[in-house]
Amino acid sequence: MTMLAAEHVSVARGGKTILRDVSLQAHAGEFIAVVGPNGAGKSTLLKVLAGLLKPDTGRVMLDSKALSSLSTRQLAARRAYLPQNPVLEWPISVERLVALGLTPRLPATGGLPESYAPAITNALAQCDLSDKREQAATTLSGGEFARAMLARAIVAAPDILIVDEPITGLDPRHAMQSMTLLQSFARNGTLVIASLHDLTLAARTPSRVIVVVDGGVIGDADSLTEELVHRAFGVTAHLTGQGDSRTFTLLSPSEK
């Protein structure tokens, strides 16, 4: 069973501490939302967990091995990472963009094996992009491109899926569909870690919430609560509903 663990991880850049002594464990089948204010260190934490940034102190373990001991290809074969604000300069088709997510599993030479076509077709359908298959990815709208990048991340059915702000720029319908899709991956055994700004969606879908403030973890809970929102953002929020109907409403000072 997949386990990803950060052990006393710290990162500093330009004399500023971005992450401070972060320790956590994450297991297969969990859907973990990482929330916190701008500049809290969420993206840096995700990059460290993805093995894309080496911490200054501490280490990250994947099962019984340090991430630093794995080759790029070995790591990429097990985890997919979707960065915040991805950019594409080449006018390749949406199909070819999604196929890039299969790169670690492709043979060293030759074209794309026909056996991978069903995986690409499925990823496009899951992200509501079937009709965009042959379209140049550089001509997609911002929301469509975000969904294409999510399709690239899920196409290889990775053991670990780390996504940074995956619903930014999506309309409400596609934001909810994307969250449901991530939830389905977790239910099928994938470890899903996603940074989120939408508090309502963070409260409804993930099985666990990690709250980061000033580079440190101040909360690690089964669900997002009013208290955690106040501690993280310094605002008063009212939580209503249960399960998939939970909704956060931010209160103005006169409404407290």
Contacts in CASP RR format, 6 or more apart in sequence:
PFRMAT RR
TARGET T0000
AUTHOR 0000-0000-0000
METHOD contacts of the structure
MODEL  1
MTMLAAEHVSVARGGKTILRDVSLQAHAGEFIAVVGPNGAGKSTLLKVLA
GLLKPDTGRVMLDSKALSSLSTRQLAARRAYLPQNPVLEWPISVERLVAL
GLTPRLPATGGLPESYAPAITNALAQCDLSDKREQAATTLSGGEFARAML
ARAIVAAPDILIVDEPITGLDPRHAMQSMTLLQSFARNGTLVIASLHDLT
LAARTPSRVIVVVDGGVIGDADSLTEELVHRAFGVTAHLTGQGDSRTFTL
LSPSEK
1 27 0 8 1.000
1 28 0 8 1.000
2 27 0 8 1.000
2 28 0 8 1.000
2 62 0 8 1.000
2 63 0 8 1.000
2 78 0 8 1.000
2 159 0 8 1.000
2 160 0 8 1.000
2 191 0 8 1.000
3 25 0 8 1.000
3 26 0 8 1.000
3 27 0 8 1.000
3 28 0 8 1.000
3 61 0 8 1.000
3 62 0 8 1.000
3 63 0 8 1.000
4 25 0 8 1.000
4 26 0 8 1.000
4 27 0 8 1.000
4 49 0 8 1.000
4 60 0 8 1.000
4 61 0 8 1.000
4 62 0 8 1.000
4 160 0 8 1.000
4 191 0 8 1.000
4 193 0 8 1.000
5 23 0 8 1.000
5 24 0 8 1.000
5 25 0 8 1.000
5 26 0 8 1.000
5 60 0 8 1.000
5 61 0 8 1.000
6 22 0 8 1.000
6 23 0 8 1.000
6 24 0 8 1.000
6 25 0 8 1.000
6 45 0 8 1.000
6 48 0 8 1.000
6 49 0 8 1.000
6 58 0 8 1.000
6 59 0 8 1.000
6 60 0 8 1.000
7 23 0 8 1.000
7 58 0 8 1.000
7 59 0 8 1.000
7 60 0 8 1.000
7 61 0 8 1.000
8 21 0 8 1.000
8 22 0 8 1.000
8 23 0 8 1.000
8 57 0 8 1.000
8 58 0 8 1.000
9 19 0 8 1.000
9 21 0 8 1.000
9 22 0 8 1.000
9 23 0 8 1.000
9 45 0 8 1.000
9 48 0 8 1.000
9 55 0 8 1.000
9 57 0 8 1.000
9 58 0 8 1.000
9 59 0 8 1.000
9 60 0 8 1.000
10 17 0 8 1.000
10 19 0 8 1.000
10 20 0 8 1.000
10 21 0 8 1.000
10 22 0 8 1.000
10 55 0 8 1.000
10 56 0 8 1.000
10 57 0 8 1.000
10 58 0 8 1.000
11 17 0 8 1.000
11 18 0 8 1.000
11 19 0 8 1.000
11 44 0 8 1.000
11 48 0 8 1.000
11 53 0 8 1.000
11 55 0 8 1.000
11 56 0 8 1.000
12 18 0 8 1.000
12 56 0 8 1.000
17 215 0 8 1.000
18 41 0 8 1.000
18 44 0 8 1.000
18 215 0 8 1.000
19 41 0 8 1.000
19 44 0 8 1.000
19 45 0 8 1.000
19 48 0 8 1.000
19 55 0 8 1.000
19 215 0 8 1.000
19 216 0 8 1.000
20 214 0 8 1.000
20 215 0 8 1.000
20 216 0 8 1.000
21 216 0 8 1.000
22 45 0 8 1.000
22 215 0 8 1.000
22 216 0 8 1.000
22 217 0 8 1.000
23 217 0 8 1.000
24 210 0 8 1.000
24 217 0 8 1.000
24 220 0 8 1.000
26 32 0 8 1.000
26 49 0 8 1.000
26 191 0 8 1.000
26 193 0 8 1.000
27 191 0 8 1.000
28 159 0 8 1.000
28 189 0 8 1.000
28 190 0 8 1.000
28 191 0 8 1.000
29 186 0 8 1.000
29 187 0 8 1.000
29 188 0 8 1.000
29 189 0 8 1.000
29 190 0 8 1.000
29 191 0 8 1.000
29 192 0 8 1.000
29 207 0 8 1.000
30 186 0 8 1.000
30 191 0 8 1.000
30 192 0 8 1.000
30 207 0 8 1.000
30 208 0 8 1.000
31 182 0 8 1.000
31 183 0 8 1.000
31 185 0 8 1.000
31 186 0 8 1.000
31 192 0 8 1.000
31 194 0 8 1.000
31 205 0 8 1.000
31 206 0 8 1.000
31 207 0 8 1.000
31 208 0 8 1.000
32 191 0 8 1.000
32 192 0 8 1.000
32 193 0 8 1.000
32 194 0 8 1.000
32 206 0 8 1.000
32 207 0 8 1.000
32 208 0 8 1.000
32 209 0 8 1.000
32 210 0 8 1.000
33 194 0 8 1.000
33 195 0 8 1.000
33 196 0 8 1.000
33 202 0 8 1.000
33 205 0 8 1.000
33 206 0 8 1.000
33 208 0 8 1.000
33 209 0 8 1.000
33 210 0 8 1.000
33 224 0 8 1.000
34 42 0 8 1.000
34 45 0 8 1.000
34 46 0 8 1.000
34 193 0 8 1.000
34 194 0 8 1.000
34 195 0 8 1.000
34 196 0 8 1.000
34 209 0 8 1.000
34 210 0 8 1.000
34 211 0 8 1.000
34 212 0 8 1.000
35 42 0 8 1.000
35 195 0 8 1.000
35 196 0 8 1.000
35 197 0 8 1.000
35 199 0 8 1.000
35 202 0 8 1.000
35 209 0 8 1.000
35 210 0 8 1.000
35 211 0 8 1.000
35 212 0 8 1.000
35 224 0 8 1.000
35 232 0 8 1.000
36 42 0 8 1.000
36 211 0 8 1.000
36 212 0 8 1.000
36 213 0 8 1.000
36 232 0 8 1.000
36 233 0 8 1.000
37 213 0 8 1.000
37 232 0 8 1.000
37 233 0 8 1.000
40 212 0 8 1.000
40 213 0 8 1.000
40 214 0 8 1.000
40 215 0 8 1.000
40 216 0 8 1.000
40 232 0 8 1.000
41 212 0 8 1.000
41 215 0 8 1.000
41 216 0 8 1.000
42 164 0 8 1.000
42 195 0 8 1.000
42 212 0 8 1.000
43 84 0 8 1.000
43 164 0 8 1.000
43 195 0 8 1.000
44 53 0 8 1.000
44 215 0 8 1.000
45 212 0 8 1.000
45 215 0 8 1.000
46 81 0 8 1.000
46 162 0 8 1.000
46 164 0 8 1.000
46 193 0 8 1.000
46 195 0 8 1.000
47 53 0 8 1.000
47 81 0 8 1.000
48 54 0 8 1.000
48 55 0 8 1.000
48 60 0 8 1.000
49 60 0 8 1.000
49 162 0 8 1.000
49 193 0 8 1.000
50 79 0 8 1.000
50 81 0 8 1.000
50 162 0 8 1.000
51 60 0 8 1.000
51 67 0 8 1.000
51 68 0 8 1.000
51 75 0 8 1.000
52 81 0 8 1.000
54 68 0 8 1.000
59 66 0 8 1.000
59 67 0 8 1.000
59 68 0 8 1.000
60 66 0 8 1.000
60 67 0 8 1.000
60 68 0 8 1.000
61 67 0 8 1.000
62 70 0 8 1.000
62 75 0 8 1.000
62 78 0 8 1.000
62 79 0 8 1.000
62 160 0 8 1.000
67 75 0 8 1.000
73 104 0 8 1.000
76 103 0 8 1.000
76 104 0 8 1.000
77 104 0 8 1.000
77 105 0 8 1.000
77 156 0 8 1.000
78 158 0 8 1.000
78 159 0 8 1.000
78 160 0 8 1.000
79 158 0 8 1.000
79 159 0 8 1.000
79 160 0 8 1.000
79 161 0 8 1.000
79 162 0 8 1.000
80 101 0 8 1.000
80 152 0 8 1.000
80 153 0 8 1.000
80 154 0 8 1.000
80 156 0 8 1.000
80 158 0 8 1.000
80 160 0 8 1.000
80 161 0 8 1.000
80 162 0 8 1.000
81 153 0 8 1.000
81 162 0 8 1.000
81 163 0 8 1.000
81 164 0 8 1.000
82 149 0 8 1.000
82 150 0 8 1.000
82 152 0 8 1.000
82 153 0 8 1.000
82 161 0 8 1.000
82 162 0 8 1.000
82 163 0 8 1.000
82 164 0 8 1.000
82 166 0 8 1.000
83 164 0 8 1.000
84 164 0 8 1.000
84 165 0 8 1.000
84 168 0 8 1.000
84 195 0 8 1.000
85 165 0 8 1.000
85 168 0 8 1.000
86 145 0 8 1.000
86 146 0 8 1.000
86 149 0 8 1.000
88 97 0 8 1.000
88 137 0 8 1.000
88 138 0 8 1.000
88 145 0 8 1.000
89 138 0 8 1.000
90 138 0 8 1.000
91 136 0 8 1.000
91 137 0 8 1.000
91 138 0 8 1.000
91 139 0 8 1.000
92 136 0 8 1.000
92 137 0 8 1.000
93 133 0 8 1.000
93 134 0 8 1.000
93 135 0 8 1.000
93 136 0 8 1.000
93 137 0 8 1.000
94 124 0 8 1.000
94 129 0 8 1.000
94 132 0 8 1.000
94 133 0 8 1.000
94 134 0 8 1.000
94 135 0 8 1.000
94 136 0 8 1.000
94 137 0 8 1.000
94 140 0 8 1.000
94 148 0 8 1.000
95 120 0 8 1.000
95 124 0 8 1.000
95 133 0 8 1.000
95 134 0 8 1.000
96 137 0 8 1.000
97 137 0 8 1.000
97 148 0 8 1.000
97 149 0 8 1.000
97 152 0 8 1.000
98 120 0 8 1.000
98 123 0 8 1.000
98 124 0 8 1.000
98 148 0 8 1.000
98 151 0 8 1.000
98 152 0 8 1.000
98 155 0 8 1.000
99 112 0 8 1.000
99 116 0 8 1.000
99 120 0 8 1.000
99 152 0 8 1.000
99 155 0 8 1.000
100 152 0 8 1.000
101 152 0 8 1.000
101 153 0 8 1.000
101 155 0 8 1.000
101 156 0 8 1.000
102 112 0 8 1.000
102 116 0 8 1.000
102 119 0 8 1.000
102 120 0 8 1.000
102 155 0 8 1.000
102 156 0 8 1.000
104 156 0 8 1.000
105 156 0 8 1.000
106 112 0 8 1.000
106 113 0 8 1.000
106 116 0 8 1.000
107 113 0 8 1.000
119 155 0 8 1.000
119 156 0 8 1.000
119 157 0 8 1.000
120 155 0 8 1.000
121 130 0 8 1.000
122 155 0 8 1.000
123 151 0 8 1.000
123 152 0 8 1.000
123 154 0 8 1.000
123 155 0 8 1.000
124 130 0 8 1.000
124 132 0 8 1.000
124 133 0 8 1.000
124 151 0 8 1.000
126 151 0 8 1.000
126 154 0 8 1.000
126 181 0 8 1.000
127 147 0 8 1.000
127 148 0 8 1.000
127 150 0 8 1.000
127 151 0 8 1.000
127 154 0 8 1.000
127 178 0 8 1.000
127 181 0 8 1.000
128 147 0 8 1.000
128 174 0 8 1.000
128 177 0 8 1.000
129 144 0 8 1.000
129 147 0 8 1.000
129 148 0 8 1.000
129 151 0 8 1.000
132 140 0 8 1.000
132 144 0 8 1.000
132 148 0 8 1.000
137 145 0 8 1.000
137 148 0 8 1.000
140 148 0 8 1.000
142 169 0 8 1.000
143 169 0 8 1.000
143 170 0 8 1.000
143 171 0 8 1.000
143 174 0 8 1.000
146 166 0 8 1.000
146 167 0 8 1.000
146 168 0 8 1.000
146 169 0 8 1.000
146 170 0 8 1.000
147 170 0 8 1.000
147 174 0 8 1.000
147 178 0 8 1.000
150 163 0 8 1.000
150 166 0 8 1.000
150 178 0 8 1.000
150 181 0 8 1.000
153 161 0 8 1.000
153 163 0 8 1.000
154 161 0 8 1.000
154 181 0 8 1.000
154 185 0 8 1.000
157 185 0 8 1.000
157 190 0 8 1.000
158 190 0 8 1.000
159 190 0 8 1.000
159 191 0 8 1.000
160 190 0 8 1.000
160 191 0 8 1.000
160 193 0 8 1.000
161 182 0 8 1.000
161 185 0 8 1.000
161 190 0 8 1.000
161 191 0 8 1.000
161 192 0 8 1.000
161 193 0 8 1.000
162 193 0 8 1.000
162 194 0 8 1.000
163 182 0 8 1.000
163 192 0 8 1.000
163 193 0 8 1.000
163 194 0 8 1.000
163 195 0 8 1.000
164 194 0 8 1.000
164 195 0 8 1.000
165 195 0 8 1.000
165 196 0 8 1.000
165 197 0 8 1.000
166 178 0 8 1.000
166 182 0 8 1.000
166 194 0 8 1.000
167 174 0 8 1.000
167 175 0 8 1.000
167 178 0 8 1.000
167 179 0 8 1.000
167 196 0 8 1.000
167 198 0 8 1.000
167 201 0 8 1.000
168 197 0 8 1.000
169 175 0 8 1.000
170 178 0 8 1.000
175 198 0 8 1.000
175 201 0 8 1.000
176 201 0 8 1.000
179 201 0 8 1.000
179 204 0 8 1.000
179 205 0 8 1.000
180 205 0 8 1.000
182 192 0 8 1.000
182 194 0 8 1.000
182 205 0 8 1.000
183 192 0 8 1.000
183 205 0 8 1.000
183 206 0 8 1.000
185 192 0 8 1.000
186 192 0 8 1.000
186 207 0 8 1.000
194 206 0 8 1.000
196 202 0 8 1.000
196 206 0 8 1.000
199 224 0 8 1.000
199 229 0 8 1.000
199 237 0 8 1.000
199 248 0 8 1.000
200 246 0 8 1.000
200 247 0 8 1.000
200 248 0 8 1.000
202 209 0 8 1.000
202 224 0 8 1.000
203 209 0 8 1.000
203 223 0 8 1.000
203 224 0 8 1.000
203 239 0 8 1.000
203 246 0 8 1.000
203 247 0 8 1.000
203 248 0 8 1.000
204 243 0 8 1.000
204 244 0 8 1.000
204 245 0 8 1.000
204 246 0 8 1.000
205 244 0 8 1.000
207 222 0 8 1.000
208 220 0 8 1.000
208 221 0 8 1.000
208 222 0 8 1.000
209 219 0 8 1.000
209 220 0 8 1.000
209 221 0 8 1.000
209 222 0 8 1.000
209 223 0 8 1.000
209 224 0 8 1.000
209 228 0 8 1.000
210 217 0 8 1.000
210 219 0 8 1.000
210 220 0 8 1.000
211 217 0 8 1.000
211 218 0 8 1.000
211 219 0 8 1.000
211 220 0 8 1.000
211 221 0 8 1.000
211 224 0 8 1.000
211 228 0 8 1.000
211 231 0 8 1.000
211 232 0 8 1.000
212 218 0 8 1.000
212 232 0 8 1.000
213 231 0 8 1.000
213 232 0 8 1.000
218 228 0 8 1.000
218 231 0 8 1.000
218 232 0 8 1.000
219 228 0 8 1.000
219 231 0 8 1.000
221 228 0 8 1.000
223 246 0 8 1.000
224 239 0 8 1.000
224 248 0 8 1.000
225 239 0 8 1.000
226 236 0 8 1.000
226 237 0 8 1.000
226 238 0 8 1.000
226 239 0 8 1.000
229 235 0 8 1.000
229 237 0 8 1.000
229 248 0 8 1.000
230 236 0 8 1.000
230 237 0 8 1.000
235 250 0 8 1.000
235 251 0 8 1.000
236 250 0 8 1.000
236 251 0 8 1.000
236 256 0 8 1.000
237 248 0 8 1.000
237 249 0 8 1.000
237 250 0 8 1.000
237 251 0 8 1.000
238 248 0 8 1.000
238 249 0 8 1.000
238 251 0 8 1.000
239 246 0 8 1.000
239 247 0 8 1.000
239 248 0 8 1.000
240 246 0 8 1.000
240 247 0 8 1.000
240 249 0 8 1.000
241 247 0 8 1.000
END
